[in-house]
Amino acid sequence: MEVSVRRMKLGQLMRAVRDLEQRGWECIAPVQKIANEKKIFDYDEKIGRFKDFKCVEGYEFYYVKMRKVDKDERIAR
């Protein structure tokens, strides 16, 4: 079984990864830093739709894929 772990801060992600590794999980992909942008529009309540473009906000998050390791596989390593 595979699971993806996503956090906004690298320290929080590493803490979650260490916790999962103690419970028998392993990383199958390196930690990736993903940057996204979103556009912000002003909503006009009188006409009931988005009216004017306001700005672009950027944010980043960190992402890693992990998988469950069987007990027999862990002993062999």
C-alpha positions as CSV (number, residue, x, y, z in Angstrom):
1,M,0.0,0.0,0.0
2,E,1.3,3.5,-0.9
3,V,0.5,6.7,0.8
4,S,1.4,10.3,0.0
5,V,2.3,12.7,2.8
6,R,2.0,16.4,2.2
7,R,2.8,19.3,4.6
8,M,3.3,23.0,4.3
9,K,6.6,23.1,6.2
10,L,9.6,20.8,5.7
11,G,10.1,20.3,9.5
12,Q,6.5,19.0,9.9
13,L,7.0,16.7,6.9
14,M,10.2,15.2,8.3
15,R,8.6,14.7,11.7
16,A,5.7,12.8,10.0
17,V,8.1,10.7,7.9
18,R,10.2,9.7,10.9
19,D,7.1,8.7,12.8
20,L,5.9,6.6,9.9
21,E,9.3,5.0,9.5
22,Q,9.2,3.8,13.1
23,R,5.9,2.2,12.3
24,G,7.2,0.2,9.4
25,W,6.9,2.5,6.4
26,E,9.7,3.6,3.9
27,C,10.1,6.4,1.4
28,I,9.9,5.3,-2.2
29,A,10.5,8.8,-3.7
30,P,12.5,11.8,-2.5
31,V,11.0,14.7,-0.8
32,Q,9.7,17.2,-3.4
33,K,9.1,20.9,-3.0
34,I,6.0,21.9,-5.1
35,A,5.2,25.5,-5.7
36,N,1.7,26.6,-6.8
37,E,0.0,29.8,-7.6
38,K,-3.6,30.8,-7.3
39,K,-5.4,33.8,-8.8
40,I,-7.6,35.9,-6.5
41,F,-10.7,37.6,-7.9
42,D,-13.1,40.1,-6.3
43,Y,-16.6,38.8,-5.9
44,D,-19.4,41.3,-6.6
45,E,-22.4,40.3,-4.5
46,K,-24.7,42.7,-6.4
47,I,-24.3,40.9,-9.7
48,G,-23.5,37.5,-8.2
49,R,-20.2,36.7,-9.9
50,F,-16.5,37.3,-9.9
51,K,-15.7,40.8,-11.3
52,D,-12.1,42.0,-11.1
53,F,-8.8,40.2,-11.0
54,K,-7.1,41.2,-7.7
55,C,-3.7,39.4,-7.5
56,V,-1.7,36.1,-7.7
57,E,-0.7,34.4,-4.5
58,G,2.0,31.8,-4.4
59,Y,2.5,29.0,-1.9
60,E,4.7,25.9,-1.5
61,F,4.3,22.5,0.0
62,Y,6.4,19.5,0.5
63,Y,5.4,16.0,-0.7
64,V,6.8,12.5,-0.3
65,K,5.5,9.0,-1.2
66,M,5.8,6.1,1.3
67,R,4.9,2.5,1.3
68,K,4.3,-0.1,4.0
69,V,7.2,-2.6,4.4
70,D,6.4,-6.2,5.4
71,K,8.0,-7.6,8.6
72,D,10.0,-10.2,6.7
73,E,11.3,-7.5,4.3
74,R,12.5,-5.3,7.2
75,I,14.4,-8.2,8.8
76,A,16.3,-8.9,5.6
77,R,17.6,-5.4,5.4
